[in-house]
């Protein structure tokens, strides 16, 4: 049950969906920093959402959600790649409004001038960025508005999270090709599925496994389940990336940093891994040697 993404199809229809459940990976991410309860919930929802959205892409690469705002809450981001590796981070100031919350509406209501970015970064090809005004009270509502207005694919998303588990469900009515247009379609199917999806309770989404959720919702439909996919915490930091960052700031800046802090220590905010560069290590990046 822990850290899985389950795709499903409604037989003989253009409807597909995903169920995501996170537990071990979520707890690993939340343990990296001390987050306020409402921020924990928001990050849990964002992680489930990125895992759901990543499943809709047919590319190798990664997708991320990033919320930016003014005021006490600065930003939050969550990311998932094609390998099912997820990570997340948030930056904010202490605020009593963040101490309680059952869903993302607690944080979203406290944001000043918030914007949600959807970033798609393929390993090869052009990057894409979608921008969403956070006008709906919940993250799920904002994402559904994006699909309805921008992608124009009828989509329903349900998200839920707590301090130990998060879950998400996405169901979509995909466009049909010319051949499929000629086939008989149950015109009531999508309204019926939409209504059933909206009955899903937050505790069911976090506590039940995918098969139980799908049976609970769609037991009168012919649901097909391929093999589930594993999700896990994964960080993309490396010593090589840190070295490249030092090269980018230039030799003089590195020398100044060494005078203040020798060796140079670089910490990854996502996984807390520390990379240490002695003066010899840092100067060798520029072909220089200690005298």
Protein Blocks (a to p, Z undefined) as FASTA:
>chain_A
ZZpadddddehiabdcdddddfklmmmmmmmpccdfklmmmmmmmmmmmmmmmmmpccec
ddddddddehjblbdcddddfkopacddddddddfklmgcfbfklmmmmpghiacddddd
dfbdcddddddddfbfbfklmmmmmmmmmnopacdddddddfkbccddddddddddfklm
mpccdfklmmmmmmmmmmpcfklmmmpcfklmmmmmmmmbccddddddddddddfbdfkl
mmmmmmmnojklmmmmmmmmccdddddfklopacdddfklmmmmnopacZZ
